[in-house]
Amino acid sequence: MVDVQEKLSAVMSEERMADLNRCAHILLGAARELPLRVIFTEHYPKGLGPTNAALRRDLEGLGALRVEKTSFSACGASGFGDALPPDLDALIVIGMETHVCVFQTVRDLIERGFAVHVPIDGVVSRRDDHRQVGLDLCTRAGATLTTAETLVFDLLEHAGHPAFKALSRAMR
């Protein structure tokens, strides 16, 4: 999760932030149930504040790794690359802003050989045209655009999965 911070969130549209929060809730639930490793970044927290309080509580409950950064790409942050398990081949990237930090992170991860999935309901920019440009750039870089629900059902594979009921409730 890239830079979902208080001061930056305050200047995003309420509708897009509601989408991002729903997406994050779904994916963090999947991380808890399956389990998946979660890393979240904070871009210059002294100026942009910490990660949104509700998400921060969920992240801390999962034992998610927090990485501070001043580079736009998470890949430029000290400790970020080391936090990626050596057997990892795919990542899900959500956050803000789509056309800057999300795009640069996605591009750099793809250049490092990872498959990257970007749920369109989990990324925001202050302007919708900038968000769209960011999504287009992610696609051109080689990312797969998707949704939180698509990702979760793909991870579950079938309705008989032990986590199916818990995760499907989160998608209502």
Buried (B, 14 or more C-beta within 10 A) or exposed (E): BBBBBBEBBEEBBEEBBEBBBBBBBBBBBBBBBBEBBBBBBBBBBEEBBBBBEEBBEBBEEBEBBBBBBEBBBBBBBEEBBEEBEEEEEEBBBBBBBBBBBBBBBBBBBBEEEBBBBBBBBBBBBBBEEBBBBBBBBBEEBBBBBBBBBBBBBEBBEEEEBEBBEEBBEBBE
